[in-house]
Amino acid sequence: MPDEILHRPHLGGFAYRCRVVPCPGQPALDPVLFIGGAFQDMYAWRRHEAVLAPHATVVTVDLPGWGGAEPLPPSYGVDFLARAAGLAMERAGFARWNLVGASYGALIAHRLVQLRPRSVVRAAFSGIAGSPSAAEVATLRACAELLRDGRLARFAEEVTAHLMCADPARPVRRREAVRRVLFSQLAGAAPGTRRKMLGNIQRLWSTRLFHPGPPPDVPTLVFTGEHDTVTPPAAGRRFAAGYPRGAFVTVREADHVVHLERDREYSELLLAHFHGEEAARLPFCRPFVPSAAA
């Protein structure tokens, strides 16, 4: 893997980090920017960048409030974070790029497409839906209280149970292994990391997640695991339908944390989309067919 280049941009008085992994040869694609979820840092995508780096320069970020960046008060929302991501790409010298947003990072990525439609070549959002329901907000508040009180094992149990599908009748690849990894990462979080995770959770109910205006005319793929219980496939399909050039697929035998359960397939799906291929043709994907209840 080529040596990484680290940039340290600032926005609004907050310092953060931008990590660039150059393509070792002549890139076939524009750079790929990853924006991760509430519990991910810029090193969470190393397995995926190993697949993508032969095709494109890969960029990952610790936006304010994430990883090695400075803490960010929860009153700062996706608009500020999207502007920070765009500024990071400027500082790294990129005018055009492909964009990946996962879970909470997909909300930021969606706003970034709105703010910089001419900069985004293609976009891919995994695990995105509308604003959280009242029931989900109650779950988030309960998790935040556990984290604030330092009850880390219980916090890790609740978050893992919230993110993953536990129904044994719904097959999920590497379910138990992924559950153990998630639990270990959350339960073992350092005090500074816990503070940032708490801010990210609070942001989900205390700030505006979506901004008005039609989605830009950017080729956009929305996808998630077929058994996602956090951002269900029906919600993702509705979101994709709002994009003039939006498409939606589900990944077989996966749930909301599809990037961990099927990391190789996740990367191959991104490559197919960024190369302009039809994602639904991949053997591990299926077009979503809503049930009567959906």
Long-range contacts (C-beta under 8 A, 24 or more apart in sequence): 1-49, 1-50, 1-53, 2-53, 5-92, 7-88, 7-91, 7-92, 9-84, 9-87, 9-88, 9-91, 11-64, 11-80, 11-83, 11-84, 11-87, 12-64, 12-76, 12-80, 14-64, 14-69, 14-70, 14-72, 14-84, 15-64, 15-69, 15-70, 16-61, 16-62, 16-63, 16-64, 16-66, 16-69, 16-70, 16-84, 16-88, 17-42, 17-61, 17-62, 17-67, 17-68, 17-69, 18-42, 18-59, 18-60, 18-61, 18-62, 18-88, 18-89, 18-91, 18-92, 19-43, 19-59, 19-60, 19-61, 19-62, 20-57, 20-58, 20-59, 20-92, 21-49, 21-53, 21-57, 21-58, 21-59, 21-60, 22-53, 22-57, 23-53, 23-54, 23-55, 23-56, 23-57, 23-58, 24-53, 24-54, 25-54, 27-55, 27-56, 27-57, 28-55, 28-56, 28-275, 29-55, 29-56, 29-98, 29-271, 29-274, 29-275, 30-56, 30-94, 30-96, 30-97, 30-98, 30-121, 30-274, 31-56, 31-57, 31-58, 31-59, 31-89, 31-94, 31-96, 31-97, 31-98, 32-56, 32-57, 32-58, 32-59, 32-97, 32-98, 32-99, 32-100, 32-270, 32-274, 33-59, 33-60, 33-61, 33-85, 33-89, 33-94, 33-97, 33-98, 33-99, 33-100, 34-58, 34-59, 34-60, 34-61, 34-100, 34-102, 34-105, 35-61, 35-63, 35-85, 35-99, 35-100, 35-101, 35-102, 35-105, 35-106, 35-108, 35-109, 35-112, 36-60, 36-66, 36-102, 36-103, 36-105, 37-102, 37-103, 37-104, 37-105, 37-127, 38-103, 38-104, 38-197, 38-200, 38-201, 38-204, 39-159, 39-185, 39-186, 39-197, 39-200, 40-66, 40-67, 40-102, 40-105, 41-66, 41-67, 41-68, 42-66, 42-67, 42-68, 43-67, 47-263, 47-264, 47-267, 48-259, 48-263, 48-266, 48-267, 48-270, 51-264, 51-267, 51-268, 51-271, 52-267, 52-270, 52-271, 55-271, 55-274, 56-98, 56-274, 57-94, 59-88, 59-89, 59-92, 59-94, 59-97, 61-85, 61-88, 63-88, 63-108, 65-196, 65-199, 65-200, 65-203, 66-196, 66-200, 67-193, 67-196, 69-196, 71-192, 71-195, 71-196, 71-199, 72-196, 72-199, 73-199, 74-198, 74-199, 74-200, 74-202, 74-203, 74-206, 74-207, 75-206, 75-207, 76-203, 76-207, 77-203, 77-207, 77-208, 77-209, 78-107, 78-108, 78-110, 78-111, 78-207, 78-208, 78-209, 78-211, 79-111, 79-115, 79-208, 79-211, 81-108, 81-111, 82-108, 82-109, 82-111, 82-112, 82-114, 82-115, 83-115, 85-109, 85-112, 86-112, 86-115, 86-116, 86-119, 89-119, 95-119, 96-120, 96-121, 97-121, 98-122, 98-123, 98-124, 98-274, 99-123, 99-124, 100-124, 100-125, 100-126, 100-270, 101-125, 101-126, 101-128, 102-126, 102-127, 102-259, 103-127, 103-128, 103-230, 103-231, 103-256, 104-200, 104-204, 107-209, 107-210, 110-210, 110-215, 111-210, 111-211, 113-215, 113-216, 113-218, 113-220, 114-211, 114-213, 114-215, 114-216, 117-216, 117-217, 117-218, 120-216, 120-218, 121-218, 121-219, 121-274, 122-218, 122-219, 122-220, 122-221, 122-273, 122-274, 122-276, 123-218, 123-219, 123-220, 123-221, 124-220, 124-221, 124-222, 124-223, 124-269, 124-270, 124-273, 124-274, 125-220, 125-221, 125-222, 125-223, 125-239, 126-222, 126-223, 126-224, 126-258, 126-259, 126-266, 127-224, 127-228, 127-230, 127-231, 127-236, 127-256, 127-258, 128-222, 128-224, 128-231, 128-236, 128-239, 129-230, 129-231, 129-232, 129-235, 129-236, 129-239, 130-210, 130-235, 130-238, 130-239, 131-209, 131-210, 132-204, 132-205, 132-209, 136-230, 137-204, 137-205, 140-201, 140-204, 140-205, 141-205, 143-201, 144-198, 144-201, 144-202, 147-194, 147-197, 147-198, 147-201, 148-198, 152-186, 152-187, 152-188, 152-189, 152-194, 153-187, 155-186, 155-187, 156-182, 156-183, 156-184, 156-186, 156-187, 157-183, 159-186, 160-186, 162-230, 163-230, 163-255, 163-256, 163-257, 164-255, 164-256, 164-257, 165-225, 165-227, 165-228, 165-229, 165-255, 165-256, 167-227, 170-226, 170-227, 170-255, 171-227, 171-253, 172-225, 172-227, 172-253, 172-254, 172-255, 172-261, 173-253, 173-254, 173-261, 173-262, 174-260, 174-261, 175-261, 178-257, 178-260, 178-261, 181-260, 182-257, 182-260, 214-242, 215-242, 215-243, 215-244, 215-246, 217-244, 217-245, 218-243, 218-245, 219-245, 219-273, 219-276, 220-245, 220-246, 220-247, 221-246, 221-247, 221-248, 221-249, 221-269, 221-273, 221-279, 222-246, 222-247, 222-248, 223-248, 223-249, 223-250, 223-251, 223-258, 223-269, 223-279, 223-285, 224-250, 224-251, 224-254, 224-255, 224-256, 224-258, 225-250, 225-251, 225-253, 225-254, 225-255, 225-256, 225-257, 225-258, 225-261, 225-262, 226-250, 226-251, 226-252, 226-253, 226-254, 226-286, 226-288, 227-253, 227-254, 227-255, 228-254, 228-255, 228-256, 228-258, 229-255, 229-256, 230-255, 230-256, 231-256, 232-294, 233-288, 233-290, 234-288, 234-290, 234-291, 234-294, 236-288, 237-288, 237-290, 247-278, 247-279, 247-280, 248-287, 248-288, 249-279, 249-280, 249-282, 249-285, 249-286, 249-287, 249-288, 250-285, 250-286, 250-287, 250-288, 251-284, 251-285, 252-284, 252-285, 252-286, 253-284
